[in-house]
Amino acid sequence: MPAAETRPAGRLRRGLTEPLLPFAVLALLAVAAAAAGQVVLCWASVGALAGYSLSGSV
């Protein structure tokens, strides 16, 4: 049985799995929540940023 060929990940897949994307989304969420006066959502997104950074994902 021949070995299965492995194909390199496409550009879109690599872009979606890049750690910068979730970091940017969480940062924008924190800024938007602060601007809208949503204190709890703002602190929740800041906490998510901290946890994401401390987990070694960035």
C-alpha atoms as one frame of an Amber mdcrd trajectory, in Angstrom:
protein
   0.000   0.000   0.000   1.582   3.351  -1.011   2.237   5.950   1.629  -0.358
   8.699   1.783   0.831  11.947   0.316   0.835  14.911   2.624  -0.085  18.205
   1.081   1.064  21.474   2.550  -1.627  23.531   4.181  -3.171  26.167   1.984
  -2.761  29.885   2.507  -6.230  30.281   4.010  -5.739  27.450   6.482  -2.354
  28.776   7.558  -3.816  32.259   7.931  -6.681  31.016  10.088  -4.400  29.022
  12.373  -1.946  31.886  12.828  -1.925  32.958  16.507  -2.210  36.605  15.500
  -5.821  36.235  14.325  -7.436  35.286  17.685  -5.225  37.798  19.455  -6.367
  40.589  17.130 -10.026  39.600  17.479  -9.825  39.605  21.273  -8.029  42.953
  21.278 -10.690  44.497  19.016 -13.417  43.037  21.218 -11.844  44.618  24.293
 -11.603  48.032  22.625 -15.154  47.840  21.252 -16.559  46.765  24.611 -14.749
  49.588  26.389 -16.049  52.111  23.865 -19.615  50.817  24.282 -19.392  50.969
  28.079 -19.679  47.194  28.495 -17.387  46.863  31.498 -17.889  43.144  32.126
 -17.360  42.180  28.481 -14.290  44.399  28.322 -12.685  42.755  31.354 -13.682
  39.302  30.101 -11.914  39.910  26.794  -8.860  41.336  28.574  -8.807  38.201
  30.741  -9.063  36.041  27.625  -6.107  37.918  26.131  -4.078  37.313  29.268
  -4.968  33.620  29.361  -4.211  33.212  25.664  -0.827  34.882  26.111   0.064
  32.880  29.204  -0.923  29.580  27.592   1.978  29.900  25.170  -0.237  30.227
  22.127   1.293  33.546  21.131
